[in-house]
Amino acid sequence: MDRKNAGIEYDRDAFVHSDEQMSGGNPSARGILVLLASIAAIIALAFLGYKIVSQADSAGSGSESRVLSQLDQRLATIEQRIEQLAVQ
């Protein structure tokens, strides 16, 4: 096994966590504020998107009913013409 590592030197300290690296467990107040601001922004964008989509759906249903009523009138006109042709 010594032959595999012959000529290769490892810096074993590079694999050990120092106290400075491990003390990063306590989040700072600035980090918490940034996190809360990010969450608030995401919630606000989601609410705004919901409002835009709900208004688009309600506006779209009015135009759809108008188109359907126009089609219904055209269909009624076509049916009257067919009845007139059948009578002749």
Distance bins in CASP14 RR format, pairs under 12 A and 6 or more apart:
PFRMAT RR
TARGET T0000
AUTHOR 0000-0000-0000
RMODE 2
METHOD distances of the structure
MODEL  1
2 8 0 0 0 0 0 1 0 0 0 0 0
10 16 0 0 0 0 0 1 0 0 0 0 0
14 21 0 0 0 0 0 1 0 0 0 0 0
15 21 0 0 0 0 0 1 0 0 0 0 0
16 22 0 0 0 0 0 1 0 0 0 0 0
17 23 0 0 0 0 0 1 0 0 0 0 0
17 24 0 0 0 0 0 1 0 0 0 0 0
18 24 0 0 0 0 0 1 0 0 0 0 0
19 25 0 0 0 0 0 1 0 0 0 0 0
26 32 0 0 0 0 0 1 0 0 0 0 0
27 33 0 0 0 0 0 1 0 0 0 0 0
27 34 0 0 0 0 1 0 0 0 0 0 0
27 35 0 0 0 0 1 0 0 0 0 0 0
27 36 0 0 0 0 0 1 0 0 0 0 0
28 34 0 0 0 0 1 0 0 0 0 0 0
28 35 0 0 0 0 0 1 0 0 0 0 0
29 35 0 0 0 0 0 1 0 0 0 0 0
29 36 0 0 0 0 0 1 0 0 0 0 0
30 36 0 0 0 0 0 1 0 0 0 0 0
30 37 0 0 0 0 0 1 0 0 0 0 0
31 37 0 0 0 0 1 0 0 0 0 0 0
31 38 0 0 0 0 1 0 0 0 0 0 0
32 38 0 0 0 0 0 1 0 0 0 0 0
32 39 0 0 0 0 0 1 0 0 0 0 0
33 39 0 0 0 0 0 1 0 0 0 0 0
33 40 0 0 0 0 0 1 0 0 0 0 0
34 40 0 0 0 0 0 1 0 0 0 0 0
34 41 0 0 0 0 0 1 0 0 0 0 0
35 41 0 0 0 0 0 1 0 0 0 0 0
35 42 0 0 0 0 0 1 0 0 0 0 0
36 42 0 0 0 0 0 1 0 0 0 0 0
36 43 0 0 0 0 0 1 0 0 0 0 0
37 43 0 0 0 0 0 1 0 0 0 0 0
37 44 0 0 0 0 0 1 0 0 0 0 0
38 44 0 0 0 0 0 1 0 0 0 0 0
38 45 0 0 0 0 0 1 0 0 0 0 0
39 45 0 0 0 0 0 1 0 0 0 0 0
39 46 0 0 0 0 0 1 0 0 0 0 0
40 46 0 0 0 0 0 1 0 0 0 0 0
40 47 0 0 0 0 0 1 0 0 0 0 0
41 47 0 0 0 0 0 1 0 0 0 0 0
41 48 0 0 0 0 0 1 0 0 0 0 0
42 48 0 0 0 0 0 1 0 0 0 0 0
42 49 0 0 0 0 0 1 0 0 0 0 0
43 49 0 0 0 0 0 1 0 0 0 0 0
43 50 0 0 0 0 0 1 0 0 0 0 0
44 50 0 0 0 0 0 1 0 0 0 0 0
44 51 0 0 0 0 0 1 0 0 0 0 0
45 51 0 0 0 0 0 1 0 0 0 0 0
45 52 0 0 0 0 0 1 0 0 0 0 0
46 52 0 0 0 0 0 1 0 0 0 0 0
46 53 0 0 0 0 0 1 0 0 0 0 0
47 53 0 0 0 0 0 1 0 0 0 0 0
47 54 0 0 0 0 0 1 0 0 0 0 0
48 54 0 0 0 0 0 1 0 0 0 0 0
48 55 0 0 0 0 0 1 0 0 0 0 0
49 55 0 0 0 0 1 0 0 0 0 0 0
49 56 0 0 0 0 1 0 0 0 0 0 0
49 57 0 0 0 0 0 1 0 0 0 0 0
50 56 0 0 0 0 0 1 0 0 0 0 0
50 57 0 0 0 0 0 1 0 0 0 0 0
51 57 0 0 0 0 0 1 0 0 0 0 0
51 58 0 0 0 0 0 1 0 0 0 0 0
52 58 0 0 0 0 0 1 0 0 0 0 0
52 59 0 0 0 0 0 1 0 0 0 0 0
53 59 0 0 0 0 0 1 0 0 0 0 0
53 60 0 0 0 0 0 1 0 0 0 0 0
54 60 0 0 0 0 0 1 0 0 0 0 0
54 61 0 0 0 0 0 1 0 0 0 0 0
55 61 0 0 0 0 0 1 0 0 0 0 0
56 62 0 0 0 0 0 1 0 0 0 0 0
56 63 0 0 0 0 0 1 0 0 0 0 0
57 63 0 0 0 0 0 1 0 0 0 0 0
57 64 0 0 0 0 0 1 0 0 0 0 0
58 64 0 0 0 0 0 1 0 0 0 0 0
58 65 0 0 0 0 0 1 0 0 0 0 0
59 65 0 0 0 0 0 1 0 0 0 0 0
59 66 0 0 0 0 0 1 0 0 0 0 0
60 66 0 0 0 0 1 0 0 0 0 0 0
60 67 0 0 0 0 1 0 0 0 0 0 0
60 68 0 0 0 0 0 1 0 0 0 0 0
61 67 0 0 0 0 0 1 0 0 0 0 0
61 68 0 0 0 0 0 1 0 0 0 0 0
62 68 0 0 0 0 1 0 0 0 0 0 0
62 69 0 0 0 0 0 1 0 0 0 0 0
63 69 0 0 0 0 0 1 0 0 0 0 0
63 70 0 0 0 0 0 1 0 0 0 0 0
64 70 0 0 0 0 0 1 0 0 0 0 0
64 71 0 0 0 0 0 1 0 0 0 0 0
65 71 0 0 0 0 0 1 0 0 0 0 0
65 72 0 0 0 0 0 1 0 0 0 0 0
66 72 0 0 0 0 0 1 0 0 0 0 0
66 73 0 0 0 0 0 1 0 0 0 0 0
67 73 0 0 0 0 0 1 0 0 0 0 0
67 74 0 0 0 0 0 1 0 0 0 0 0
68 74 0 0 0 0 0 1 0 0 0 0 0
68 75 0 0 0 0 0 1 0 0 0 0 0
69 75 0 0 0 0 0 1 0 0 0 0 0
69 76 0 0 0 0 0 1 0 0 0 0 0
70 76 0 0 0 0 0 1 0 0 0 0 0
70 77 0 0 0 0 0 1 0 0 0 0 0
71 77 0 0 0 0 0 1 0 0 0 0 0
71 78 0 0 0 0 0 1 0 0 0 0 0
72 78 0 0 0 0 0 1 0 0 0 0 0
72 79 0 0 0 0 0 1 0 0 0 0 0
73 79 0 0 0 0 0 1 0 0 0 0 0
73 80 0 0 0 0 0 1 0 0 0 0 0
74 80 0 0 0 0 0 1 0 0 0 0 0
74 81 0 0 0 0 0 1 0 0 0 0 0
75 81 0 0 0 0 0 1 0 0 0 0 0
75 82 0 0 0 0 0 1 0 0 0 0 0
76 82 0 0 0 0 0 1 0 0 0 0 0
76 83 0 0 0 0 0 1 0 0 0 0 0
77 83 0 0 0 0 0 1 0 0 0 0 0
77 84 0 0 0 0 0 1 0 0 0 0 0
78 84 0 0 0 0 0 1 0 0 0 0 0
78 85 0 0 0 0 0 1 0 0 0 0 0
79 85 0 0 0 0 0 1 0 0 0 0 0
79 86 0 0 0 0 0 1 0 0 0 0 0
80 86 0 0 0 0 0 1 0 0 0 0 0
80 87 0 0 0 0 0 1 0 0 0 0 0
81 87 0 0 0 0 0 1 0 0 0 0 0
81 88 0 0 0 0 0 1 0 0 0 0 0
82 88 0 0 0 0 0 1 0 0 0 0 0
END
